[in-house]
Amino acid sequence: MKSFPVFGLAHLLGIDLLPRIRNFQDLTFHRPGPQVRYRHIDALFSADPRTCIDWQLIENGWKDLIQVGLSVREGTVSSVTLLRRLNNHSRKNQIYRVFREVGRAVRTVVLLRYLSDPQLREQITRATNKAEAYNGYTKWLHFGGDGYLRSRDPELQEKAVKFLDLMANSIIFSTTVDMTDTLRQMAAQGRELSPDDIAALSPHRRDNVLRFGDYDTATLHIPPGPYDSALRRPADGL
């Protein structure tokens, strides 16, 4: 499975990879050994001995794994390029097999954590929803050319993605400033600001964005004033 090297590389770089997990019942839980059995959760694990973790393979290839991890950390090798090569290489490739084996062990632990910890599931869902909301927002902003990257030039594609992120973050920041000013005005008027209500607000608003409107650039050279993101209660002074 293509996700195994991703889990392996993330673990090697000290990243606690916690994706949203759908249909976990269709995923394989890998036993640490063919003789290992569990009292309450044994039914989750595969009965096929071929799916057991090959710890000897990991031990034999650990030095190579460390070298690859250091290369990625130092920027000598791009993580994207590495994962692309791992996914394209034959399963007979030694580095791929070691990454896959580490990934099997790590993902099994993640699955068990996901099932046993309701708070972790809620945290993952919240984080994933935020990421999906941002992706949907950038897709809405990228209306030119139906949202597709028309150029085949990797450099132009990278520029388009970076400029889109810059534009999206600029709009989100501007919206956040406006929302903060409004909340301050409400607090000054004596309205109670509930933390739960504020937490439910989203800066991915669309009604205040004129995608096809006229934009005044005459004042762009004037730097904005310092932004204070703190929200204080009226008793503390606004």
Secondary structure, 3 states (H helix, E strand, C coil): CCHHHHHHHHHHCCCCCCCCCCCHHHCCECCCCCCCCCCCCHHHECCCHHHCCCHHHHHHHHHHHHHHHHHHHCCCCCHHHHHHHHHHCCCCCHHHHHHHHHHHHHHHHHHHHHHHCHHHHHHHHHHHHHHHHHHHHHHHHCCHHHHCCCCCCHHHHHHHHHHHHHHHHHHHHHHHHHHHHHHHHHHHCCCCCCHHHHHCCCCCCCCCCCCCCCCCCCCCCCCCCCCCCCCCCHHHCC
